[in-house]
Amino acid sequence: MTTEEKTDAGLRRVVRANVRTIVFEVIVPMALFYGLRAAGVSQWWALMAGILVAAPYVLWTIARNRKIDLVALVTLSVLVLSVVLGLLSDDPRTLVIREGWTAALGGLFGAWMLVSVFVGRPAQLTLGRTIAEVKRGAEGADAWAGRWDTDARFRRGLRIDTAAWGAVLLGSAVVHIVLVYTLPIDLIALVTNVAWFGALAVLIAWHVWYLRKENLDA
């Protein structure tokens, strides 16, 4: 297998993994919730079912990879926390803490990205190097990251891109948390997911356009 074929295969694996995560941790629980609500099931049980149906996928990813990565650990901890709080209270809103907690973690990541713009090197340099290594190999990644030391436009572009990601992630988290604790429970899953994926789609489209415009593509 050539280097290019290995790169394409690696990218396809990443895409498939992310698609599976969205399907089993977002779409399936949301579809189950609204399906059960349409069938007359109470909010508490519909929310609990959505939480429980996501757990087997998380456990399967841990078993498959034979390790607990940070994302899996956070997801599993949020699921366990949601179940525990749900069992301690008959208030269905306690079960949507999963939504607020996940959004808060995204906000913390966005805050870190914003801080990295002004302290040290921007987060997108580290993240971009990882992507470049998948696409180009170690030498190609070193060459891409090495532009930081010699190309002022490269440094400026990565700072702007990092700031945009940080601002959108942090802003989305704030909006998400407000919606979780103010919307009617039956609307939370739909509205928050539409808002989040809409913002993410716009951000990714801008990101791709900006990287090409500024010749920053890893």
C-alpha positions as CSV (number, residue, x, y, z in Angstrom):
1,M,0.0,0.0,0.0
2,T,1.4,3.4,-1.0
3,T,1.7,6.4,1.4
4,E,-1.2,8.1,-0.4
5,E,-3.4,5.0,0.0
6,K,-2.5,4.7,3.7
7,T,-3.4,8.4,4.1
8,D,-6.8,7.9,2.4
9,A,-7.5,4.8,4.5
10,G,-6.6,6.7,7.7
11,L,-8.8,9.6,6.8
12,R,-11.7,7.2,6.0
13,R,-11.3,5.5,9.4
14,V,-11.4,8.9,11.1
15,V,-14.6,9.9,9.2
16,R,-16.3,6.6,9.9
17,A,-15.5,6.8,13.6
18,N,-16.9,10.3,13.8
19,V,-20.0,9.4,11.8
20,R,-20.6,6.4,14.1
21,T,-20.2,8.6,17.2
22,I,-22.8,11.1,15.9
23,V,-25.2,8.3,15.0
24,F,-25.0,6.3,18.2
25,E,-24.5,9.1,20.7
26,V,-26.7,11.8,19.2
27,I,-29.1,10.7,16.5
28,V,-30.2,7.3,17.9
29,P,-30.8,8.7,21.5
30,M,-32.7,11.7,20.1
31,A,-34.8,9.5,17.7
32,L,-35.6,7.1,20.6
33,F,-36.6,10.0,22.9
34,Y,-39.0,11.5,20.4
35,G,-40.3,8.1,19.4
36,L,-41.1,7.1,23.0
37,R,-42.6,10.5,23.7
38,A,-44.9,10.1,20.6
39,A,-45.9,6.7,22.0
40,G,-46.9,8.4,25.3
41,V,-43.9,7.5,27.4
42,S,-43.1,9.9,30.2
43,Q,-40.2,12.5,29.8
44,W,-38.2,10.8,32.5
45,W,-38.3,7.3,30.9
46,A,-37.7,8.7,27.4
47,L,-34.7,10.6,28.5
48,M,-33.3,7.6,30.5
49,A,-33.8,5.4,27.5
50,G,-31.8,7.8,25.4
51,I,-29.0,7.8,27.9
52,L,-28.9,4.0,28.3
53,V,-28.9,3.3,24.6
54,A,-25.7,5.4,24.1
55,A,-23.8,3.5,26.8
56,P,-23.2,0.2,24.9
57,Y,-21.6,2.1,22.0
58,V,-19.2,3.9,24.3
59,L,-18.3,0.6,26.1
60,W,-17.8,-1.1,22.7
61,T,-15.4,1.6,21.5
62,I,-13.4,1.1,24.7
63,A,-13.3,-2.7,24.3
64,R,-12.4,-2.4,20.6
65,N,-9.6,0.1,21.2
66,R,-8.5,-1.8,24.3
67,K,-7.9,1.5,26.0
68,I,-9.9,4.4,27.6
69,D,-9.1,7.6,25.7
70,L,-10.1,11.0,27.0
71,V,-13.2,11.4,24.9
72,A,-14.5,7.9,25.8
73,L,-13.8,8.6,29.5
74,V,-15.6,11.9,29.5
75,T,-18.6,10.4,27.6
76,L,-18.8,7.5,30.0
77,S,-18.5,9.7,33.1
78,V,-21.3,11.9,31.8
79,L,-23.6,8.9,31.1
80,V,-23.0,7.5,34.6
81,L,-23.5,10.9,36.2
82,S,-26.8,11.3,34.3
83,V,-28.1,7.9,35.4
84,V,-27.1,8.5,39.0
85,L,-28.8,11.9,39.2
86,G,-31.8,10.6,37.4
87,L,-32.2,7.8,39.9
88,L,-31.9,10.2,42.8
89,S,-34.7,12.5,41.4
90,D,-38.0,12.1,39.6
91,D,-37.4,15.5,37.9
92,P,-36.7,14.7,34.2
93,R,-34.7,17.9,33.9
94,T,-31.9,16.3,36.0
95,L,-31.4,13.9,33.1
96,V,-30.5,16.6,30.7
97,I,-27.4,17.4,32.7
98,R,-25.7,15.3,30.1
99,E,-26.4,18.0,27.5
100,G,-25.2,20.9,29.8
101,W,-22.1,19.0,30.9
102,T,-21.1,18.1,27.3
103,A,-21.6,21.7,26.2
104,A,-19.5,22.9,29.2
105,L,-16.6,20.7,28.2
106,G,-16.8,22.1,24.6
107,G,-16.8,25.6,26.1
108,L,-13.7,24.8,28.2
109,F,-11.9,23.5,25.0
110,G,-12.9,26.7,23.2
111,A,-11.6,28.8,26.1
112,W,-8.3,26.9,26.0
113,M,-8.1,27.7,22.2
114,L,-8.6,31.4,22.9
115,V,-6.0,31.4,25.6
116,S,-3.5,29.6,23.3
117,V,-3.8,32.5,20.8
118,F,-2.1,34.8,23.2
119,V,-0.1,32.4,25.3
120,G,2.5,30.2,23.6
121,R,1.5,28.8,20.2
122,P,-2.1,28.5,19.0
123,A,-4.0,25.3,19.4
124,Q,-4.5,24.9,15.7
125,L,-0.7,24.5,15.2
126,T,-0.8,21.4,17.4
127,L,-4.0,20.1,15.9
128,G,-2.9,20.9,12.4
129,R,0.3,19.0,12.8
130,T,-1.5,15.9,13.9
131,I,-3.7,16.1,10.7
132,A,-0.6,16.8,8.6
133,E,1.1,13.7,10.0
134,V,-1.9,11.6,8.9
135,K,-2.0,13.1,5.5
136,R,1.7,13.6,4.8
137,G,3.7,11.6,7.2
138,A,6.1,12.7,9.9
139,E,8.4,14.6,7.5
140,G,5.5,16.4,5.8
141,A,4.1,17.4,9.2
142,D,7.5,18.7,10.4
143,A,7.7,20.8,7.2
144,W,4.2,22.2,7.7
145,A,4.7,23.0,11.4
146,G,8.1,24.5,10.6
147,R,6.5,27.3,8.7
148,W,5.6,28.8,12.1
149,D,9.2,29.9,12.6
150,T,9.7,31.5,9.1
151,D,6.3,32.6,7.8
152,A,4.6,35.6,9.4
153,R,1.4,35.1,7.3
154,F,1.2,31.5,8.5
155,R,1.5,32.6,12.2
156,R,-1.2,35.3,11.7
157,G,-3.5,32.9,9.9
158,L,-3.3,30.1,12.5
159,R,-4.0,32.6,15.3
160,I,-7.1,33.9,13.5
161,D,-8.3,30.4,12.8
162,T,-7.7,29.3,16.4
163,A,-9.5,32.4,17.7
164,A,-12.5,31.7,15.5
165,W,-12.8,28.1,16.6
166,G,-12.4,29.1,20.3
167,A,-15.0,31.9,20.1
168,V,-17.6,29.8,18.4
169,L,-17.1,26.8,20.7
170,L,-17.2,29.0,23.8
171,G,-20.2,31.0,22.5
172,S,-22.1,27.8,21.5
173,A,-21.5,26.3,24.9
174,V,-22.9,29.3,26.7
175,V,-26.0,29.3,24.4
176,H,-26.3,25.5,24.8
177,I,-26.3,25.6,28.6
178,V,-28.9,28.4,28.6
179,L,-31.1,26.5,26.3
180,V,-30.8,23.3,28.3
181,Y,-32.0,25.0,31.5
182,T,-34.7,27.2,29.9
183,L,-36.3,25.3,27.1
184,P,-39.3,22.9,27.6
185,I,-37.8,19.5,28.1
186,D,-39.4,18.1,24.9
187,L,-37.6,20.7,22.8
188,I,-34.1,20.5,24.3
189,A,-32.7,17.7,22.2
190,L,-34.0,19.0,18.9
191,V,-33.1,22.7,19.4
192,T,-29.7,22.2,21.0
193,N,-28.6,19.7,18.4
194,V,-29.8,21.8,15.5
195,A,-28.1,24.9,16.9
196,W,-24.9,23.0,17.6
197,F,-24.5,21.2,14.3
198,G,-25.6,24.4,12.4
199,A,-22.9,26.4,14.1
200,L,-20.4,23.7,13.5
201,A,-21.3,23.4,9.8
202,V,-20.8,27.1,9.3
203,L,-17.5,27.1,11.2
204,I,-16.1,24.1,9.3
205,A,-17.1,25.7,5.9
206,W,-15.4,28.9,6.9
207,H,-12.4,27.0,8.2
208,V,-11.9,25.1,5.0
209,W,-12.3,28.3,2.9
210,Y,-9.9,30.3,5.1
211,L,-7.2,27.6,5.1
212,R,-7.2,27.5,1.4
213,K,-7.3,31.3,1.0
214,E,-4.3,31.7,3.4
215,N,-2.5,28.5,2.2
216,L,-2.6,27.0,5.7
217,D,-4.0,23.6,4.8
218,A,-2.2,20.8,6.6
